[in-house]
Amino acid sequence: MTGARRTLIASAPTRLDFGGGWTDVPPFPEERGGRVCNIAISRRATVRLTSHGDPDGHVTSDRLIRAALERANAPHLHVAIDSDFPVGAGLGGSSAAGVALAAALHVMHDWSYTPSSLAEWSRAVEVDGMQIAGGRQDHYAAAYGGALDLTFATDAIVRPIAIPETARDELESRVLLAYTGESRMSATTITAVLDAYRERVPRVVNALEEIAHLAHDMCDALRAGDIDALAKLVDAQWRAQRALHPAISTTRIDEIERVARAAGADCVKALGASGGGCVMVFASRDSVARVSDAIAPLSTLLSWRIDEVGVVVHEA
């Protein structure tokens, strides 16, 4: 790359996964069809991409950066990644960073792209370049923003969900985002669940099929603006999710769930592959303050808002 030094700033949102997670991880979607309901939130990963023109390349120990630059055949570029969320929070943060980096690389090279192509490019970096087992939903949330109804088979079908304004306000008020402070081992857990599915362990197969059905109903509830119905479905999702592997919940998560329900929460669900990270807590309409006070000693509460804007890139 020649010419004047150029710097691009790209950012992408993280997400809350209401339901369907795990059904976007191969081979389940190709064999049985995956369905995910998620929503992008205003906790974003930001990438700063600078053209150095260094013929010897830029050496980095960050696996994501190294794998992305190798895929783009651009070792001379310099990358810095920042975020406004905890590492390992279960919010799809690494995928948000990957999508932001993918977008910056595409703009730097004048490559054409769509939100879907960026999502798939970013996922390929994780799966092929980093050898990380994982799904596709996080990449799509980061690329598109907003609330999404995602269907996964061989290809992905993206249906944005228009949430009624009153339901948006209710959702942002009633859903508390609590960071447990525990590190996660998502790749280990995902591999164990995938192995059980390939071996057709009935408990795992049945749970995954239920999770996909619940995600379908969640999307309908969001479209209708029925947050009470959504909370009940998320509660059922958490029961099915816990059936996949014993490491999905932890002692800390169980304690947060216990005190939250005692204070009036409708449901608690760990985010991402779990084993730590964040949990989202649905408080009933009249118990938000009580639930917040109850879980505060056990976690760090993170503010959040629905983010309708997916990945964006601009010149610094």
JORAZI-V74620 format. One record per helix or strand of 3 or more residues. SS is the DSSP state (~ for helix, > for strand). FROM is the first residue (numbers start at 1). TO is the last residue. If there is no record, write none. Layout:
# JORAZI-V74620
SS & FROM & TO
SS & FROM & TO
This chain:
# JORAZI-V74620
> & 7 & 19
~ & 28 & 32
> & 34 & 51
~ & 63 & 71
> & 77 & 83
~ & 93 & 108
~ & 115 & 129
~ & 137 & 144
> & 147 & 152
> & 156 & 161
~ & 165 & 174
> & 175 & 179
~ & 186 & 198
~ & 202 & 224
~ & 227 & 242
~ & 246 & 248
~ & 251 & 262
> & 265 & 270
> & 278 & 283
~ & 288 & 296
> & 300 & 302
> & 312 & 315
